[in-house]
Amino acid sequence: MERQYRIIIIGAGIAGLSCAKYLLENDIHDFLIVEAQDRIGGRCQTIPLLEQHVELGVELLHGDQTNNPLYQLAEENHLLDIDDRGSDRDDCYHDEDAESIDEDVVDEVRKVYDEILEKKVPTYPYENYPDLSLGEFIWAEFDQYMTFKKSILEKEELDERQKVINWLHKQHPCLNMIGCNRLTDVSVQGWNSLECLPKDDEHHDATVYLQNGFLNFLHKVFFRQMDEDQIQFNTVVQCISVHEDEQYVDIEVLRHNQQVETYRVKHVVCTQSVGCLKQNMQELFVPPLPQSKRMCIQKLGFGTINKIYLVYSQPFWDADFDGFHFLWDINGSNNEWELESLSDTPFDNQWCKSITGFYVHHRLANVLTTQISGEAAKFIETIPDDLLAVALQELLGHFYPDNPSPLPEQLIRSQWFNDPFTRGSHTFIKLGSSIHDIKQLAMPWPNKPAKPLVLFAGEGTHDRFYGTAHGAYLTGVREAQRLVQLYKT
Ligand SMILES: Cc1cc2nc3c(=O)[nH]c(=O)nc-3n(C[C@H](O)[C@H](O)[C@H](O)COP(=O)(O)OP(=O)(O)OC[C@H]3O[C@@H](n4cnc5c(N)ncnc54)[C@H](O)[C@@H]3O)c2cc1C
């Protein structure tokens, strides 16, 4: 039997680290963070690149100093990197025939989309009313828009708008934080329960990064406060045995050297992702989790968003260029088109329709970046780097034949779905689940205020900020507060 701790925190992501920070600040020191990987951060992963860095996971702070506690911590530590220059650079929108789409058309449709998402969707009641999918809701609104446009526009102009609508379905910044396969998977009521943090007037259009990357922030604000022996890396929790009558929990861990050890503790704080819980909950908990908790873990959505960076020796685009957008033709003539580079391989090319374009990195002028979500994001994780680089070169050439793309010198990307300690990227409320599933998951087990043995934190347990870094932070603090309260004399 290993040395005794009062509390074990599973995971050194934002939730685990914030839980530890709060315990330390409240004079509870006898805890241990057990982390499966050899690093802190979880879904925060900053990679050095060309004397700068790129983010494979979380990148931006939402909101401002009045509503986001991470923003406040970054400000106190002088780590905010606010980019409020806006973008007056050129965007290029091409369809599959390499025809340019007028930016005014894109702006017109984007305005309608913003209005649907910001004004119309929120009017749908998020409780005591039949649920429907976010996709259905948005389609219905666009049907009205297109019906009206049909009376005044030519077919070609209507087709253009349809391509922009399709592009925005995959690309709209608000929707980019779900990682679902289709918007018809997402509950509109669930979507409405997610709170978007507004920014103050001064920084309304600003993008808020962290100096030297998100991981630097976690190191400086959280990790630096901890003693070395308060965290065990390369240690995978494989079984949580709950002894309710005797009031203890045994945590069986597998170390890097294949040694199995057991910690006996009073409490365990689980911060593993909903994706990991979906996959492991059967073997992980003895006795099994209560049925109500298992159901909500099964019902909640857990999406995948992956990031890709293409590094070139020098830009092959103009200095004032912002991005290459791909406006796919959903029903059109190019359905038979295939990537030649994949033709003699086991990989099909359906996934590439989920790529909406490539954007010049905000700090690295010779790096293009993109995000891909849903099943396509999972699929491309299986394509080897060198083949993917060639396929993406061909894809750029398909939309922009007049601006030939060389082969990138380097391809850097995330593979969140195949990461055994994440299994995806974001929790979302799937059609058929509701905010109550998140609330249920967040409850301790057993749910008795004086005797919580297993506590649950992590972004997927925050009912207003799930899927976000500040949500993860707040849940870590919430569970630490629960424990501090318990031991207050
Ligand atoms: C591509 C991407 C972009 C994002 N962009 C943003 C953004 O711009 N803004 C924003 O606010 N949020 C963003 N997010 C969301 C944000 O990253 C997450 O909500 C947050 O980091 C989750 O933190 P967490 O502590 O809940 O979970 P995690 O970071 O997943 O931490 C869980 C930890 O548990 C460990 N673990 C798992 N299983 C075990 C086990 N059996 N034993 C021991 N350890 C285990 C894992 O290794 C991990 O370190 C993004 C996420 C992704 C993936």
Ligand as a Chemical Component Dictionary entry (heavy atoms), coordinates in Angstrom:
data_LIG
# 
_chem_comp.id                   LIG 
_chem_comp.type                 NON-POLYMER 
_chem_comp.pdbx_formal_charge   0 
_chem_comp.three_letter_code    LIG 
# 
loop_
_chem_comp_atom.comp_id 
_chem_comp_atom.atom_id 
_chem_comp_atom.alt_atom_id 
_chem_comp_atom.type_symbol 
_chem_comp_atom.charge 
_chem_comp_atom.model_Cartn_x 
_chem_comp_atom.model_Cartn_y 
_chem_comp_atom.model_Cartn_z 
_chem_comp_atom.pdbx_ordinal 
LIG C1  C1  C 0 -8.788  21.892 -30.375 1  
LIG C2  C2  C 0 -9.339  22.545 -29.141 2  
LIG C3  C3  C 0 -9.530  23.915 -29.115 3  
LIG C4  C4  C 0 -10.060 24.523 -27.979 4  
LIG N1  N1  N 0 -10.178 25.879 -27.951 5  
LIG C5  C5  C 0 -10.621 26.487 -26.834 6  
LIG C6  C6  C 0 -10.596 27.895 -26.727 7  
LIG O1  O1  O 0 -10.121 28.589 -27.626 8  
LIG N2  N2  N 0 -11.100 28.473 -25.592 9  
LIG C7  C7  C 0 -11.585 27.726 -24.546 10 
LIG O2  O2  O 0 -12.033 28.314 -23.540 11 
LIG N3  N3  N 0 -11.569 26.372 -24.607 12 
LIG C8  C8  C 0 -11.096 25.739 -25.702 13 
LIG N4  N4  N 0 -11.031 24.382 -25.763 14 
LIG C9  C9  C 0 -11.592 23.604 -24.648 15 
LIG C10 C10 C 0 -10.609 23.467 -23.466 16 
LIG O3  O3  O 0 -9.360  23.086 -23.960 17 
LIG C11 C11 C 0 -11.095 22.396 -22.506 18 
LIG O4  O4  O 0 -12.438 22.674 -22.126 19 
LIG C12 C12 C 0 -10.260 22.303 -21.231 20 
LIG O5  O5  O 0 -8.887  22.343 -21.515 21 
LIG C13 C13 C 0 -10.624 21.012 -20.526 22 
LIG O6  O6  O 0 -9.890  20.901 -19.344 23 
LIG P1  P1  P 0 -10.210 19.709 -18.333 24 
LIG O7  O7  O 0 -9.295  19.860 -17.173 25 
LIG O8  O8  O 0 -11.671 19.629 -18.078 26 
LIG O9  O9  O 0 -9.890  18.367 -19.131 27 
LIG P2  P2  P 0 -8.523  17.837 -19.776 28 
LIG O10 O10 O 0 -7.714  18.964 -20.265 29 
LIG O11 O11 O 0 -8.907  16.782 -20.732 30 
LIG O12 O12 O 0 -7.758  17.195 -18.530 31 
LIG C14 C14 C 0 -7.997  15.876 -18.089 32 
LIG C15 C15 C 0 -6.657  15.267 -17.700 33 
LIG O13 O13 O 0 -6.917  13.951 -17.201 34 
LIG C16 C16 C 0 -5.876  13.086 -17.635 35 
LIG N5  N5  N 0 -6.394  11.714 -17.592 36 
LIG C17 C17 C 0 -7.381  11.174 -18.356 37 
LIG N6  N6  N 0 -7.573  9.885  -18.023 38 
LIG C18 C18 C 0 -6.707  9.601  -17.002 39 
LIG C19 C19 C 0 -6.436  8.444  -16.220 40 
LIG N7  N7  N 0 -7.104  7.295  -16.379 41 
LIG N8  N8  N 0 -5.460  8.520  -15.276 42 
LIG C20 C20 C 0 -4.771  9.666  -15.057 43 
LIG N9  N9  N 0 -4.993  10.794 -15.781 44 
LIG C21 C21 C 0 -5.960  10.770 -16.734 45 
LIG C22 C22 C 0 -5.573  13.569 -19.045 46 
LIG O14 O14 O 0 -4.283  13.164 -19.462 47 
LIG C23 C23 C 0 -5.691  15.091 -18.874 48 
LIG O15 O15 O 0 -4.448  15.684 -18.562 49 
LIG C24 C24 C 0 -10.440 23.745 -26.856 50 
LIG C25 C25 C 0 -10.217 22.364 -26.873 51 
LIG C26 C26 C 0 -9.645  21.774 -27.992 52 
LIG C27 C27 C 0 -9.332  20.307 -27.954 53 
# 
loop_
_chem_comp_bond.comp_id 
_chem_comp_bond.atom_id_1 
_chem_comp_bond.atom_id_2 
_chem_comp_bond.value_order 
_chem_comp_bond.pdbx_ordinal 
LIG C1  C2  SING 1  
LIG C2  C3  SING 2  
LIG C2  C26 DOUB 3  
LIG C3  C4  DOUB 4  
LIG C4  N1  SING 5  
LIG C4  C24 SING 6  
LIG N1  C5  DOUB 7  
LIG C5  C6  SING 8  
LIG C5  C8  SING 9  
LIG C6  O1  DOUB 10 
LIG C6  N2  SING 11 
LIG N2  C7  SING 12 
LIG C7  O2  DOUB 13 
LIG C7  N3  SING 14 
LIG N3  C8  DOUB 15 
LIG C8  N4  SING 16 
LIG N4  C9  SING 17 
LIG N4  C24 SING 18 
LIG C9  C10 SING 19 
LIG C10 O3  SING 20 
LIG C10 C11 SING 21 
LIG C11 O4  SING 22 
LIG C11 C12 SING 23 
LIG C12 O5  SING 24 
LIG C12 C13 SING 25 
LIG C13 O6  SING 26 
LIG O6  P1  SING 27 
LIG P1  O7  DOUB 28 
LIG P1  O8  SING 29 
LIG P1  O9  SING 30 
LIG O9  P2  SING 31 
LIG P2  O10 DOUB 32 
LIG P2  O11 SING 33 
LIG P2  O12 SING 34 
LIG O12 C14 SING 35 
LIG C14 C15 SING 36 
LIG C15 O13 SING 37 
LIG C15 C23 SING 38 
LIG O13 C16 SING 39 
LIG C16 N5  SING 40 
LIG C16 C22 SING 41 
LIG N5  C17 SING 42 
LIG N5  C21 SING 43 
LIG C17 N6  DOUB 44 
LIG N6  C18 SING 45 
LIG C18 C19 SING 46 
LIG C18 C21 DOUB 47 
LIG C19 N7  SING 48 
LIG C19 N8  DOUB 49 
LIG N8  C20 SING 50 
LIG C20 N9  DOUB 51 
LIG N9  C21 SING 52 
LIG C22 O14 SING 53 
LIG C22 C23 SING 54 
LIG C23 O15 SING 55 
LIG C24 C25 DOUB 56 
LIG C25 C26 SING 57 
LIG C26 C27 SING 58 
# 
